Amino acid sequence: MTLSPRDGKPVVLEGSPHGFTVAGAADPASAAATAARVRDALADLRAEGAVALGSPERHHGLSPPRLRVAIELARPQPAPAGAGAPSSSEGSFTIAIGAGDAFRGTNVFYARRDGVSVVYAIAQSRVRPLLEAAGVAGAD
């Protein structure tokens, strides 16, 4: 997984035998803690609602986004009968995080997943750990 801030250096998280960690980090304990916060944030990431269909508008702040979250999937699939080891189903997707705003009384960031023509509102509290891990200041 890669967290790519608009104005900064990408942060790469990678799997290891002991869980996820930040690639190239000097402090392994801090890297593991950051990776755990990112993992937990992604597990909890859900939209408060859809705010626009089609192309994003300027005020959504998605061109360019403040953060891109690129996720590569490798999920084992059951092996067909008599085929031996399970195969893996691979794929990837990107979530773009844009401007902050309010939606139905909740502070949100606008977000969009590649390949889906919808702009979503996601609570800022759910997105903040991703922004912090990527070093994005001013998580309004």
Secondary structure, 3 states (H helix, E strand, C coil): CEEEECCCCCEEEEEECCEEEECCCCCHHHHHHHHHHHHHHHHHCCCCEEEEECCCCHHHCCCCCCEEEEEEEEEEECCCCCCCCCEEEEEEEEEEEEEEEEECCEEEEEEEECCCCEEEEEEHHHHHHHHHHCCCCCCC
